[in-house]
Amino acid sequence: PLGAGGWSPIVSNEYQWLQIDLGERTEITAVATQGGYGSSDWVTSYLLMFSDSGRNWKQYRQEESIWAFAGNTNADSVIYYKLQHSIKARFLRFVPLDWNPNGRIGMRIEVYGCTYRSEVVGFDGKSCLIYTFNQKLMSTLKDVISLKFKTMQSDGILLHREGQNGDHITLELIKGKLGIYLNSDTKTHPSNAQINITLGSLLDDQHWHSVLIEHFNNQVNFTVDKHTHHFHAKGEFSYLDLDYELSFGGIPVPGKSGTLSHRNFHGCFENIYYNGMNIIDLARRHKSQIYFVGNMSFSCLEPQVVPVTFLSSSSYLALPGTSGQEEVFVNFQFRTWNKEGLLLSSKLHASGRFLLYLSDGKVKINLHKPGKALSDITAGAGLNNGQWHSVSFSVKRNRISVVVDNDVTSSAYASIPLQIYSGDAFYFGGEICCLFISGNISECNTSFGGFQGCMRLISIGNKAVDMISVQKNVFGNFSDLQIDLCGIIDRCLPNYCEHGGECSQSWNSFYCNCANTGYKGATCHYPIYEQSCEAYKHRGNTSGFYNIDSDGSGPLGPFLVYCNMTDTTWTIIQHNNTNLTRVKSANRENPHTVFFKYSASLDQLQATINHAEHCEQELAYHCKKSRLLDKPEGVPLSWWIGRTNETQTYWGGALPTVQKCSCGLEGSCIDSQHYCNCDADRDEW
């Protein structure tokens, strides 16, 4: 009940919540709570959820995790929280987690914020909005595009801009991740590679996500929600020959640059801005710069889909069936990171059971009578990738079938020797004692864990299941479920695996594969190689090739060197010109150039030099009537460029400011008029 003393439900359990309809979308910046007035009823911790439609809720998150708010310690004190980031929603839900053990759930609530004004436009997957602009008004140095989007589709074009020669920029949703693709015509600019950057994950959750693209000269900042990727376009933005036209929601002329396979966006955009210009406002006012392809609306239609989260391996949803039916049809969609888990089970009429479960990321069906497996079939693969997958399961007379993702190639069929009749209940998730996987198992004590993940669009016998009725305990029963939200999160975003370690995940945790990285540990943090040849020598190693990691756990990777373990330990780093190279005829206007590429990067070389007491490079030049410096005070005929990109004219043994070879410093050159032996210009090597 909700009265003057606040909200206090008759039953205090984990399935209670207080929902607030603010009447319109509101930007919420803070919340405050009290207990029930003049009572011993208060909540000690709670979750905060929000929604635009009163369906498909999202939990408030802070610091990359679901945030549980500390509540009250008595009935009257006000506990105020300023939200780390504001919420923009119409509906709020306060979900009690714990309350005074000597009382009941009791809450008085205050919400702080203001009306949120925005422009929205809805796309049906067959339309797009095109904005044309005057190039004279646009800066060539700066472009800023910002927008928000929400969708249930995992794929679709958000933004496209194209030129006459195949140059284009595309912002595209692919498998729930957002990619920016920059491409310039390779015939005109063959050195410019295509740039593909992907950010975000699980963006097809029907919640708002923000996108910001900024480019200044050739520096590009690409931001999705809070994650930003900075990169240099290496001239592509300067070279891109683009039309003064932006397309939102799709490509107006599919196939113009081989893009026929791309899907148009199906969902909503909010607050599209291009260099400060409000695109949706221009469209609403029917300005001449805007034209449409297909149908769209200035509203956001919310699909009335009710997802369900199975929080643990013991979570289950039990739904009634009709016993004794000759046909069984069950359809549903799921998404998960787990390779294993029981999706669906049901006892058959009279005796036996069928099990539909995930095993190694594949859907399997196990059908058995007491002590005997009748069928064990498999469909699909890699279904634990976090994407939504559909399953259609049917049994008709003595034929059983399962189709995954409506794909004939991901389907399986089997005929069984018995007539099958449906049981009186279907169990989604939950744990069972065992699987019957061979002919004559009479007992089994192997536990088989239940499904952890999300499901939606469940139907039995071609009739959709009303999950809100289940939530209200009108239909079926359940345990440890969250109804009307999908609580899946991507634990590999951000990626905590260091040094190129590959991140994989399950529902509860993530793992780093450190193979071939040169590092070990939970996050590939600790180097498996020593930092220097000296360290290998102290371990008792002899001369030979070794990988060294010159900055330890720092960002620089390991590289191969030769360790010469003499009295003084030498670290020898190889380059690509260790063999003699003939110098072709050259002059100052057309010099002969030789590049030395080391097996280590410039940063790795610098880190190695920083550890060393002494560092030297050796370059031998064998000459026959080939001068090196020419006259002592003249312009030299040869030079070299080091890591600082500065031209140097001194050679081995000399100092940087002295234009000499070592024999010139020692006074031992074969011709005392010159400071290098080669400058004597002798007709001999």
C-alpha positions as CSV (number, residue, x, y, z in Angstrom):
1,P,0.0,0.0,0.0
2,L,1.0,3.6,-0.6
3,G,-0.2,6.1,2.0
4,A,0.8,9.3,3.8
5,G,3.4,7.3,5.7
6,G,5.1,6.1,2.5
7,W,5.1,2.8,0.6
8,S,5.1,-0.5,2.5
9,P,4.0,-3.7,0.7
10,I,2.0,-6.3,2.5
11,V,4.6,-8.9,1.8
12,S,8.3,-8.1,2.2
13,N,10.4,-10.2,-0.2
14,E,12.9,-9.7,-3.0
15,Y,10.1,-9.4,-5.7
16,Q,8.7,-6.1,-4.4
17,W,9.4,-2.7,-6.1
18,L,8.1,0.8,-6.2
19,Q,7.5,2.2,-9.7
20,I,7.2,5.9,-10.5
21,D,5.7,7.4,-13.7
22,L,7.1,10.9,-14.2
23,G,4.7,11.6,-17.0
24,E,7.3,12.4,-19.6
25,R,11.0,11.8,-20.1
26,T,13.0,13.5,-17.4
27,E,16.6,14.0,-16.7
28,I,17.1,12.7,-13.1
29,T,20.2,13.9,-11.3
30,A,19.6,12.8,-7.7
31,V,17.4,10.6,-5.4
32,A,16.7,10.6,-1.7
33,T,15.0,8.1,0.6
34,Q,13.4,7.8,4.1
35,G,11.7,4.9,5.9
36,G,8.0,4.6,6.6
37,Y,6.8,7.5,8.7
38,G,6.7,6.7,12.5
39,S,7.5,3.0,11.9
40,S,10.3,0.5,12.1
41,D,10.0,-0.1,8.3
42,W,13.0,1.0,6.2
43,V,15.1,-0.3,3.3
44,T,18.8,-0.6,4.0
45,S,19.9,-1.1,0.3
46,Y,18.2,-1.0,-3.1
47,L,18.6,-1.0,-6.8
48,L,17.5,1.7,-9.2
49,M,16.0,0.9,-12.6
50,F,14.7,3.1,-15.4
51,S,12.7,2.8,-18.6
52,D,11.2,5.0,-21.3
53,S,8.1,2.8,-21.8
54,G,7.6,0.9,-18.5
55,R,9.0,-2.2,-20.3
56,N,12.5,-3.5,-20.8
57,W,14.1,-2.0,-17.7
58,K,17.7,-1.1,-17.3
59,Q,19.7,-1.1,-14.0
60,Y,21.6,2.0,-13.0
61,R,25.3,1.3,-13.3
62,Q,28.3,3.1,-11.8
63,E,32.0,2.3,-12.3
64,E,31.2,-0.5,-14.8
65,S,29.0,-2.4,-12.4
66,I,25.4,-2.6,-11.1
67,W,25.2,-0.1,-8.3
68,A,23.4,-1.0,-5.1
69,F,22.5,2.2,-3.1
70,A,23.0,2.1,0.6
71,G,19.6,3.0,2.1
72,N,18.4,4.1,5.6
73,T,19.3,3.1,9.1
74,N,16.1,4.5,10.6
75,A,12.7,5.7,9.5
76,D,13.3,9.5,9.5
77,S,16.8,10.3,8.3
78,V,17.0,11.4,4.7
79,I,19.7,9.7,2.6
80,Y,20.5,11.8,-0.5
81,Y,22.5,10.6,-3.5
82,K,23.7,12.7,-6.4
83,L,23.9,10.4,-9.4
84,Q,27.4,10.1,-10.9
85,H,25.7,10.3,-14.3
86,S,22.2,11.4,-14.9
87,I,19.3,9.2,-15.9
88,K,17.0,10.2,-18.8
89,A,13.8,8.2,-18.5
90,R,10.0,8.5,-17.8
91,F,9.7,5.5,-15.4
92,L,11.8,4.7,-12.3
93,R,11.8,1.6,-10.2
94,F,13.2,1.3,-6.7
95,V,13.9,-2.4,-5.9
96,P,14.6,-3.2,-2.2
97,L,17.4,-5.6,-1.6
98,D,17.6,-5.6,2.2
99,W,15.4,-4.0,4.9
100,N,15.2,-3.7,8.7
101,P,15.1,-7.3,10.0
102,N,12.8,-6.1,12.8
103,G,10.4,-4.5,10.5
104,R,9.2,-4.5,6.9
105,I,10.0,-2.8,3.6
106,G,9.1,0.9,3.9
107,M,10.1,3.8,1.7
108,R,9.5,7.5,1.1
109,I,11.2,8.8,-2.0
110,E,12.2,12.1,-3.5
111,V,13.4,12.4,-7.1
112,Y,15.4,15.4,-8.4
113,G,15.7,16.5,-12.0
114,C,14.1,18.5,-14.8
115,T,12.2,17.9,-18.0
116,Y,14.4,16.4,-20.8
117,R,13.8,18.0,-24.2
118,S,14.8,16.1,-27.3
119,E,14.1,15.5,-30.9
120,V,13.5,11.9,-32.0
121,V,12.9,10.2,-35.3
122,G,11.9,6.6,-35.9
123,F,13.1,4.4,-38.8
124,D,11.3,1.2,-40.0
125,G,14.3,-0.6,-41.5
126,K,13.4,0.5,-45.1
127,S,14.0,4.3,-44.9
128,C,16.7,6.9,-44.5
129,L,17.0,10.6,-43.9
130,I,19.3,12.7,-46.2
131,Y,20.8,16.0,-45.3
132,T,22.5,18.1,-48.0
133,F,24.6,21.2,-47.0
134,N,26.4,24.1,-48.5
135,Q,30.1,23.4,-48.6
136,K,31.0,27.1,-48.4
137,L,29.5,27.1,-44.9
138,M,31.4,24.1,-43.7
139,S,34.9,24.2,-42.2
140,T,37.4,21.9,-43.9
141,L,39.4,21.4,-40.7
142,K,36.6,20.4,-38.3
143,D,33.7,18.0,-38.4
144,V,31.6,17.0,-35.4
145,I,28.7,14.5,-35.6
146,S,26.7,13.5,-32.5
147,L,23.6,11.4,-32.0
148,K,21.9,8.9,-29.8
149,F,20.2,5.7,-31.0
150,K,18.2,2.7,-29.7
151,T,17.3,-0.5,-31.5
152,M,16.6,-4.2,-31.0
153,Q,18.3,-5.1,-34.3
154,S,22.0,-6.1,-34.1
155,D,22.8,-4.8,-37.6
156,G,22.1,-1.6,-39.5
157,I,23.6,1.5,-41.1
158,L,23.5,4.6,-38.9
159,L,25.4,7.1,-41.0
160,H,26.8,7.1,-44.5
161,R,28.6,9.7,-46.6
162,E,30.0,8.9,-50.0
163,G,32.0,10.5,-52.9
164,Q,32.3,10.0,-56.6
165,N,35.3,7.8,-56.7
166,G,34.3,5.2,-54.1
167,D,35.5,7.2,-51.1
168,H,33.1,6.8,-48.2
169,I,32.6,7.0,-44.4
170,T,30.2,4.6,-42.9
171,L,28.9,4.2,-39.3
172,E,27.4,0.7,-39.0
173,L,26.0,-1.5,-36.3
174,I,27.3,-5.1,-36.8
175,K,26.4,-7.8,-34.3
176,G,25.6,-5.3,-31.7
177,K,28.9,-3.4,-32.0
178,L,29.4,-0.1,-33.7
179,G,32.0,0.3,-36.4
180,I,33.3,3.3,-38.2
181,Y,34.7,2.6,-41.7
182,L,36.8,5.1,-43.7
183,N,37.7,4.2,-47.2
184,S,39.4,6.1,-50.0
185,D,39.8,5.2,-53.7
186,T,42.9,3.0,-53.9
187,K,43.4,3.9,-57.6
188,T,43.8,7.6,-56.7
189,H,45.5,7.1,-53.3
190,P,47.0,3.6,-53.3
191,S,49.0,4.3,-50.1
192,N,45.9,5.0,-48.0
193,A,44.6,1.9,-46.2
194,Q,41.0,1.4,-45.2
195,I,40.4,2.2,-41.5
196,N,38.0,0.0,-39.5
197,I,37.4,0.8,-35.8
198,T,34.9,-1.0,-33.7
199,L,33.5,0.2,-30.3
200,G,30.7,-0.8,-27.9
201,S,29.0,-4.1,-27.3
202,L,25.4,-5.4,-26.8
203,L,24.1,-2.1,-28.4
204,D,20.9,-3.9,-29.6
205,D,19.3,-3.8,-26.1
206,Q,16.6,-1.2,-27.0
207,H,18.2,1.4,-24.7
208,W,19.8,4.8,-25.7
209,H,23.4,4.8,-26.7
210,S,25.4,8.0,-27.6
211,V,27.8,8.4,-30.5
212,L,30.3,11.2,-31.0
213,I,32.6,11.6,-34.0
214,E,35.1,14.5,-34.0
215,H,37.8,15.1,-36.6
216,F,40.3,18.0,-36.6
217,N,42.7,17.8,-39.6
218,N,43.5,14.1,-39.5
219,Q,43.0,13.5,-35.8
220,V,39.8,11.5,-35.2
221,N,38.0,10.9,-31.9
222,F,35.3,8.1,-32.0
223,T,33.2,7.8,-28.9
224,V,30.4,5.3,-28.1
225,D,28.9,5.8,-24.7
226,K,31.9,6.3,-22.4
227,H,34.5,4.5,-24.6
228,T,36.7,6.6,-26.9
229,H,39.2,5.6,-29.5
230,H,41.7,8.2,-30.7
231,F,43.4,7.6,-34.1
232,H,45.1,9.4,-36.9
233,A,43.5,9.2,-40.3
234,K,47.0,9.3,-42.0
235,G,45.7,11.7,-44.6
236,E,42.5,9.8,-45.5
237,F,40.2,12.5,-44.2
238,S,42.2,15.1,-46.2
239,Y,42.0,13.0,-49.4
240,L,38.4,11.7,-49.2
241,D,36.5,13.1,-52.1
242,L,33.1,13.3,-50.4
243,D,29.7,14.7,-51.5
244,Y,28.2,17.4,-49.3
245,E,25.5,15.0,-48.3
246,L,24.9,12.9,-45.2
247,S,22.6,9.9,-45.1
248,F,21.2,8.7,-41.7
249,G,19.6,5.3,-41.3
250,G,20.7,3.7,-44.5
251,I,22.3,4.1,-47.9
252,P,20.0,5.9,-50.4
253,V,21.4,4.1,-53.5
254,P,22.4,0.6,-52.4
255,G,25.3,-0.8,-54.3
256,K,26.8,2.6,-55.3
257,S,30.1,1.4,-53.9
258,G,29.4,-2.3,-53.4
259,T,27.3,-1.8,-50.3
260,L,24.3,-3.8,-51.4
261,S,24.5,-6.2,-48.5
262,H,24.2,-3.6,-45.7
263,R,20.9,-3.4,-43.8
264,N,19.1,-0.1,-43.1
265,F,18.7,0.9,-39.5
266,H,15.5,-0.1,-37.7
267,G,15.0,1.9,-34.5
268,C,15.2,5.4,-33.2
269,F,17.6,8.4,-33.4
270,E,17.6,11.3,-30.9
271,N,19.3,14.7,-31.2
272,I,21.3,14.3,-34.4
273,Y,23.7,17.2,-34.7
274,Y,26.2,17.9,-37.5
275,N,28.5,20.8,-36.8
276,G,25.9,22.3,-34.4
277,M,23.0,21.9,-36.9
278,N,20.0,20.1,-35.4
279,I,19.1,17.7,-38.2
280,I,15.9,16.3,-36.8
281,D,14.6,19.8,-36.2
282,L,15.3,20.7,-39.8
283,A,13.4,17.6,-40.9
284,R,10.4,18.3,-38.7
285,R,10.2,21.8,-40.2
286,H,10.4,20.4,-43.7
287,K,13.5,22.4,-44.6
288,S,14.9,22.1,-48.1
289,Q,18.2,20.6,-47.0
290,I,16.3,17.5,-45.9
291,Y,14.7,14.8,-47.9
292,F,13.4,11.3,-47.0
293,V,13.5,7.9,-48.6
294,G,10.7,5.6,-47.3
295,N,8.6,6.2,-44.2
296,M,9.6,7.6,-40.9
297,S,8.0,9.2,-37.9
298,F,8.9,11.8,-35.3
299,S,8.3,9.5,-32.5
300,C,9.9,6.4,-31.0
301,L,7.8,3.2,-31.1
302,E,8.7,0.9,-28.2
303,P,8.4,-2.9,-29.0
304,Q,6.5,-4.6,-26.2
305,V,9.0,-7.3,-25.8
306,V,9.6,-8.6,-22.2
307,P,13.0,-10.2,-21.7
308,V,13.8,-12.5,-18.8
309,T,17.2,-12.8,-17.0
310,F,18.2,-16.2,-15.5
311,L,20.6,-15.0,-12.8
312,S,22.1,-18.3,-11.6
313,S,22.3,-21.9,-12.7
314,S,19.4,-22.7,-10.4
315,S,17.1,-20.0,-11.9
316,Y,14.0,-21.5,-13.6
317,L,10.8,-20.6,-15.2
318,A,8.0,-23.2,-15.1
319,L,5.1,-22.9,-17.5
320,P,2.0,-25.2,-17.8
321,G,1.5,-27.3,-20.9
322,T,-1.3,-29.5,-22.1
323,S,-0.7,-33.2,-21.3
324,G,-1.1,-35.9,-24.0
325,Q,-0.8,-33.8,-27.1
326,E,0.6,-35.5,-30.2
327,E,2.5,-32.3,-31.2
328,V,4.9,-30.1,-29.2
329,F,6.0,-26.7,-30.5
330,V,8.3,-24.4,-28.4
331,N,9.9,-21.2,-29.7
332,F,12.2,-18.8,-27.9
333,Q,15.2,-16.5,-28.2
334,F,18.2,-16.5,-25.9
335,R,21.6,-14.7,-25.4
336,T,24.4,-15.8,-23.1
337,W,28.2,-16.1,-22.7
338,N,28.1,-19.6,-21.3
339,K,29.0,-22.6,-23.4
340,E,26.9,-24.9,-21.2
341,G,23.4,-24.8,-19.6
342,L,20.0,-26.4,-19.6
343,L,17.6,-24.3,-21.8
344,L,14.4,-26.4,-21.6
345,S,13.1,-29.6,-20.2
346,S,9.8,-31.4,-19.9
347,K,8.6,-34.7,-18.7
348,L,6.7,-36.6,-21.4
349,H,3.2,-38.0,-21.0
350,A,3.4,-41.5,-19.3
351,S,7.2,-41.6,-19.0
352,G,10.4,-40.2,-20.3
353,R,11.8,-36.7,-20.7
354,F,13.3,-34.4,-23.3
355,L,16.1,-32.0,-22.6
356,L,17.2,-29.1,-24.8
357,Y,20.5,-27.7,-23.6
358,L,23.7,-25.9,-24.6
359,S,26.9,-27.9,-24.9
360,D,30.1,-26.3,-26.1
361,G,28.1,-23.5,-27.6
362,K,25.7,-25.8,-29.5
363,V,22.1,-26.6,-29.0
364,K,21.5,-30.3,-28.3
365,I,18.4,-32.4,-27.7
366,N,18.4,-35.4,-25.5
367,L,15.2,-37.5,-25.6
368,H,15.0,-40.6,-23.4
369,K,12.7,-43.1,-21.8
370,P,13.7,-44.6,-18.4
371,G,17.2,-46.0,-18.7
372,K,17.4,-45.5,-22.5
373,A,18.4,-42.6,-24.7
374,L,16.2,-42.5,-27.8
375,S,17.7,-39.5,-29.6
376,D,20.6,-37.1,-29.2
377,I,20.9,-34.4,-31.9
378,T,22.9,-31.2,-32.3
379,A,22.2,-27.9,-34.1
380,G,24.1,-24.5,-34.4
381,A,27.5,-23.5,-33.2
382,G,29.2,-20.6,-31.3
383,L,25.8,-19.7,-29.7
384,N,27.5,-18.4,-26.6
385,N,28.7,-15.2,-28.3
386,G,26.3,-12.8,-26.5
387,Q,24.1,-12.4,-29.6
388,W,20.3,-13.2,-29.6
389,H,19.7,-16.6,-31.1
390,S,16.3,-18.1,-31.9
391,V,15.4,-21.8,-31.3
392,S,12.4,-23.5,-32.8
393,F,11.8,-27.0,-31.3
394,S,9.0,-29.3,-32.4
395,V,8.0,-32.9,-31.9
396,K,5.3,-34.3,-34.2
397,R,4.3,-38.0,-33.9
398,N,7.7,-39.8,-34.0
399,R,9.7,-36.9,-35.6
400,I,11.7,-34.4,-33.7
401,S,13.4,-31.2,-35.1
402,V,15.2,-28.1,-33.9
403,V,16.0,-25.1,-36.0
404,V,18.5,-22.4,-34.8
405,D,18.3,-18.8,-36.1
406,N,15.8,-19.7,-38.8
407,D,18.7,-21.2,-40.7
408,V,18.2,-24.5,-42.5
409,T,21.9,-25.2,-42.3
410,S,21.7,-24.8,-38.5
411,S,18.9,-27.4,-38.1
412,A,18.7,-31.0,-37.1
413,Y,16.0,-33.7,-37.4
414,A,15.6,-37.2,-36.1
415,S,13.0,-40.0,-36.3
416,I,12.4,-42.1,-33.1
417,P,10.9,-45.5,-32.7
418,L,8.1,-44.3,-30.3
419,Q,5.1,-42.1,-30.5
420,I,5.7,-39.0,-28.3
421,Y,3.0,-37.2,-26.2
422,S,3.5,-33.9,-24.4
423,G,3.7,-33.5,-20.7
424,D,1.9,-31.1,-18.4
425,A,4.8,-28.6,-17.8
426,F,7.8,-27.0,-19.5
427,Y,10.8,-25.9,-17.4
428,F,13.1,-23.2,-18.8
429,G,16.5,-23.2,-17.0
430,G,16.9,-25.0,-13.7
431,E,19.2,-27.9,-12.8
432,I,18.7,-31.6,-13.3
433,C,20.5,-34.6,-12.0
434,C,21.9,-36.1,-15.2
435,L,21.8,-36.7,-18.9
436,F,21.1,-40.0,-20.5
437,I,23.7,-40.2,-23.3
438,S,24.1,-44.0,-23.8
439,G,21.8,-46.9,-24.2
440,N,21.2,-48.3,-20.8
441,I,21.9,-45.9,-17.9
442,S,19.6,-46.7,-15.0
443,E,20.9,-44.1,-12.6
444,C,23.2,-41.1,-12.7
445,N,24.4,-38.6,-10.1
446,T,26.1,-36.1,-12.5
447,S,24.7,-32.6,-11.9
448,F,23.8,-30.5,-15.1
449,G,23.7,-26.8,-14.5
450,G,20.9,-24.5,-15.7
451,F,21.0,-21.7,-18.2
452,Q,22.4,-18.3,-17.3
453,G,21.5,-15.5,-19.6
454,C,18.5,-13.9,-21.1
455,M,15.4,-15.2,-22.9
456,R,12.5,-13.5,-24.8
457,L,9.6,-14.2,-27.2
458,I,8.8,-17.5,-25.6
459,S,5.9,-19.3,-27.2
460,I,4.4,-22.8,-26.5
461,G,2.1,-24.4,-29.0
462,N,2.4,-21.2,-31.2
463,K,0.9,-19.1,-28.4
464,A,3.0,-16.3,-27.0
465,V,3.7,-16.5,-23.2
466,D,2.6,-13.4,-21.3
467,M,5.6,-12.8,-19.0
468,I,3.9,-10.0,-17.2
469,S,1.2,-12.4,-16.1
470,V,4.0,-14.7,-14.9
471,Q,5.6,-11.8,-13.0
472,K,2.2,-11.1,-11.3
473,N,2.0,-14.9,-10.3
474,V,-1.1,-15.2,-12.5
475,F,0.5,-17.8,-14.7
476,G,3.3,-20.4,-14.1
477,N,5.9,-19.9,-11.5
478,F,9.6,-19.0,-11.3
479,S,12.7,-18.6,-9.1
480,D,15.6,-16.3,-9.1
481,L,14.6,-14.5,-12.3
482,Q,14.5,-10.8,-13.3
483,I,11.5,-10.3,-15.5
484,D,11.3,-7.4,-17.9
485,L,15.0,-6.8,-18.3
486,C,18.0,-8.4,-19.8
487,G,20.9,-8.2,-17.4
488,I,23.7,-9.4,-19.7
489,I,26.9,-7.3,-19.6
490,D,30.1,-7.6,-21.6
491,R,33.0,-8.3,-19.2
492,C,35.5,-7.9,-22.0
493,L,34.6,-4.2,-22.4
494,P,36.8,-2.5,-21.4
495,N,39.3,-5.3,-22.1
496,Y,41.4,-5.8,-18.9
497,C,43.7,-8.3,-20.7
498,E,47.1,-6.6,-21.2
499,H,49.7,-7.0,-23.9
500,G,47.3,-8.3,-26.6
501,G,45.9,-11.0,-24.4
502,E,42.6,-12.4,-25.8
503,C,39.6,-11.9,-23.6
504,S,36.8,-14.4,-23.3
505,Q,34.0,-14.6,-20.8
506,S,31.3,-16.5,-19.1
507,W,28.2,-15.1,-17.4
508,N,30.0,-14.4,-14.1
509,S,33.7,-13.8,-15.1
510,F,36.2,-13.1,-17.8
511,Y,39.4,-14.9,-18.8
512,C,42.6,-13.8,-20.5
513,N,44.4,-16.1,-23.0
514,C,48.0,-15.1,-22.8
515,A,49.3,-17.6,-25.4
516,N,52.0,-16.1,-27.7
517,T,52.0,-12.7,-25.8
518,G,55.2,-13.2,-23.8
519,Y,53.3,-12.6,-20.6
520,K,51.5,-14.6,-17.9
521,G,49.1,-14.1,-15.0
522,A,45.3,-13.5,-14.8
523,T,45.5,-10.4,-17.0
524,C,48.8,-11.2,-18.9
525,H,50.6,-8.7,-16.8
526,Y,53.8,-10.4,-15.7
527,P,56.6,-10.9,-18.3
528,I,57.9,-14.4,-18.9
529,Y,61.2,-13.1,-20.3
530,E,64.1,-11.3,-18.5
531,Q,64.6,-7.6,-19.0
532,S,68.2,-7.8,-20.2
533,C,71.0,-10.2,-21.3
534,E,72.7,-9.4,-17.9
535,A,69.7,-11.0,-16.1
536,Y,70.0,-14.2,-18.3
537,K,73.7,-14.3,-17.4
538,H,72.9,-14.1,-13.7
539,R,70.7,-17.1,-14.2
540,G,73.6,-19.1,-15.6
541,N,72.7,-19.0,-19.2
542,T,75.4,-19.1,-21.9
543,S,75.7,-17.0,-25.1
544,G,72.8,-17.4,-27.5
545,F,69.6,-15.9,-28.8
546,Y,67.0,-14.8,-26.2
547,N,63.8,-12.8,-26.0
548,I,64.2,-9.8,-23.7
549,D,61.4,-7.5,-22.3
550,S,63.2,-4.3,-21.8
551,D,60.4,-2.5,-19.9
552,G,59.1,-5.5,-17.9
553,S,55.4,-5.3,-17.4
554,G,55.2,-2.0,-19.4
555,P,53.5,-1.6,-22.8
556,L,56.5,-2.7,-24.9
557,G,56.5,-6.3,-26.0
558,P,59.5,-8.8,-26.0
559,F,61.9,-9.0,-28.9
560,L,64.7,-11.3,-30.0
561,V,68.4,-10.4,-29.4
562,Y,71.7,-12.2,-29.3
563,C,73.4,-12.2,-25.8
564,N,77.1,-12.5,-25.9
565,M,78.0,-13.7,-22.4
566,T,81.7,-12.6,-22.2
567,D,83.3,-10.9,-19.2
568,T,81.2,-7.9,-20.3
569,T,77.7,-8.8,-21.4
570,W,76.8,-7.5,-24.8
571,T,73.2,-7.3,-26.2
572,I,73.3,-7.5,-30.0
573,I,70.2,-6.4,-31.8
574,Q,70.0,-7.5,-35.4
575,H,69.0,-5.4,-38.4
576,N,68.2,-6.1,-42.1
577,N,71.6,-5.1,-43.6
578,T,74.2,-7.3,-42.0
579,N,75.6,-8.5,-45.3
580,L,77.7,-6.4,-47.6
581,T,75.7,-4.2,-50.0
582,R,77.1,-2.8,-53.2
583,V,76.7,1.0,-53.4
584,K,75.5,2.1,-56.8
585,S,76.8,5.1,-58.7
586,A,75.5,8.2,-56.9
587,N,75.8,12.0,-56.6
588,R,74.4,14.7,-54.3
589,E,71.4,15.2,-56.6
590,N,70.6,11.4,-56.7
591,P,72.2,9.8,-53.6
592,H,72.3,6.1,-52.9
593,T,70.1,5.4,-49.9
594,V,70.3,2.4,-47.5
595,F,67.7,1.8,-44.7
596,F,68.6,-0.1,-41.6
597,K,65.5,-1.8,-40.0
598,Y,66.1,-3.3,-36.6
599,S,64.3,-6.3,-35.2
600,A,63.1,-4.1,-32.4
601,S,61.0,-0.9,-32.5
602,L,62.4,2.5,-31.8
603,D,60.8,2.5,-28.3
604,Q,62.2,-1.0,-27.6
605,L,65.7,0.2,-28.7
606,Q,65.5,3.2,-26.4
607,A,64.4,1.2,-23.4
608,T,67.3,-1.2,-24.0
609,I,69.8,1.7,-24.3
610,N,68.4,3.1,-21.0
611,H,69.5,-0.1,-19.3
612,A,72.9,-0.2,-20.8
613,E,76.2,1.3,-19.5
614,H,77.5,1.6,-23.1
615,C,75.9,1.6,-26.5
616,E,77.5,1.6,-30.0
617,Q,76.5,0.9,-33.6
618,E,79.0,-0.2,-36.2
619,L,78.9,0.6,-39.9
620,A,81.8,-0.4,-42.2
621,Y,82.2,1.3,-45.5
622,H,84.6,-0.4,-48.0
623,C,85.8,2.1,-50.7
624,K,87.7,2.2,-53.9
625,K,88.0,5.6,-55.5
626,S,84.8,6.5,-53.5
627,R,85.1,9.5,-51.2
628,L,83.1,9.7,-47.9
629,L,83.4,13.3,-46.7
630,D,85.4,15.0,-49.6
631,K,87.3,18.1,-48.5
632,P,87.8,18.8,-44.8
633,E,85.8,22.1,-44.8
634,G,83.5,21.2,-47.7
635,V,79.9,19.8,-48.0
636,P,80.2,16.0,-47.1
637,L,79.3,13.4,-49.7
638,S,77.7,11.1,-47.2
639,W,75.6,11.5,-44.1
640,W,73.3,9.4,-41.9
641,I,70.0,10.0,-40.0
642,G,69.5,8.6,-36.6
643,R,66.5,8.1,-34.2
644,T,66.2,11.9,-33.7
645,N,65.7,12.4,-37.5
646,E,68.7,14.8,-37.5
647,T,71.3,14.6,-40.3
648,Q,74.8,13.6,-39.0
649,T,78.1,13.8,-40.8
650,Y,80.5,12.3,-38.3
651,W,81.6,8.6,-38.4
652,G,82.9,5.9,-36.0
653,G,85.1,7.2,-33.2
654,A,84.4,10.9,-33.8
655,L,82.2,13.2,-31.9
656,P,78.9,14.5,-33.2
657,T,80.1,18.0,-33.9
658,V,83.4,16.9,-35.6
659,Q,83.2,16.1,-39.3
660,K,85.9,13.3,-39.2
661,C,86.4,9.6,-39.1
662,S,88.4,8.0,-36.2
663,C,91.7,8.1,-38.2
664,G,91.3,11.9,-38.6
665,L,91.1,12.3,-34.8
666,E,94.1,10.0,-34.2
667,G,96.1,11.6,-37.1
668,S,96.6,8.2,-38.7
669,C,94.8,8.6,-42.0
670,I,96.8,7.4,-45.1
671,D,96.6,10.9,-46.5
672,S,97.2,13.6,-43.9
673,Q,95.3,16.1,-46.0
674,H,92.1,14.2,-45.4
675,Y,90.2,13.1,-42.2
676,C,88.9,9.8,-43.6
677,N,90.9,7.1,-45.5
678,C,88.3,6.9,-48.3
679,D,88.8,10.6,-49.1
680,A,92.4,9.8,-50.3
681,D,90.5,8.5,-53.4
682,R,93.0,5.6,-53.9
683,D,92.4,3.1,-56.7
684,E,92.5,0.2,-54.2
685,W,90.2,-1.2,-51.6
